[in-house]
């Protein structure tokens, strides 16, 4: 087995004060031609929470939990943390590893699925960070997607069951279960995985595994957090549209399970706890939202398991249909879905 001497926790990043919101959003959208007026609209979501995204603190909590689990499990790797879009940046984390003598690191990304934005783009980010650090930058191996690992599925299933139980007893058994995930362009979804379509297929598999464990009579998958222009097709249905259709069909209650997310960051707390909750209230539906895995001990132990797979060849655990390890992050895997630039184009 290859040897590794550190773990790098990699995440999206988020602002931690009102003054950081617009610069953060400019980082996220750089090169995409997003109008300033649209950034101001999105900024209001952050201002509703004081300009503080929960994601950085959630990463600090996860890092501390991983370090504790490593110590208890005999994994002697230091843990570093770097973000794609905000401080602490990936390049700074890679520089710190290089300064500490780290030569080969594993990377755990806070995204469980295969797509350009949830996998390939992080690989590109890590490559750029290594290039920025230059000679002495450690090589970095990204851990596999974990959408069907028991350490991800079981906490989400328990949280979904708890959300169902939180509804009034008279309507609990009639609740409709809706899993949610971040929408991406249809073309990007079609390019996800080595053969295409991996992102929605993995989401459907994970949702089905959770639904089976909670004994759901039926379930469906909806999407949230769309950010592209109306002219560009994105995965749907939108969760708020889904709530409206359920209401028109006679539903009395909806349980939302954010299967596409590992922690309760801002897109969960705003898009579901604010926008989807308002949609449910408009239609007279009771609504409950399941928690994400966060720092559930089973999720933290999963990180240790994924590391051990690479350190000593420990068996890979997965539920449902296995996805061969050779399929993950293969050459050409998880394209952006955007047309390739013409030769010589800037």
JOCORJO-V707321 format. One line per field, one symbol per residue. burial: 1 if it has 24 or more other C-alpha atoms within 12 Angstrom, else 0. Layout:
# JOCORJO-V707321
burial->???
This chain:
# JOCORJO-V707321
burial->0001111111111111000111111111000000000010011011000011111111110110111111000010111111111111111111111100011111111111111111111110111011000000111111111111111111111111101110100001111111111111111111111101111111111111111101010011111111100000011111110111011000111111111111111111111110111011001011111111111101111111111111100001111000100001100011111000000000
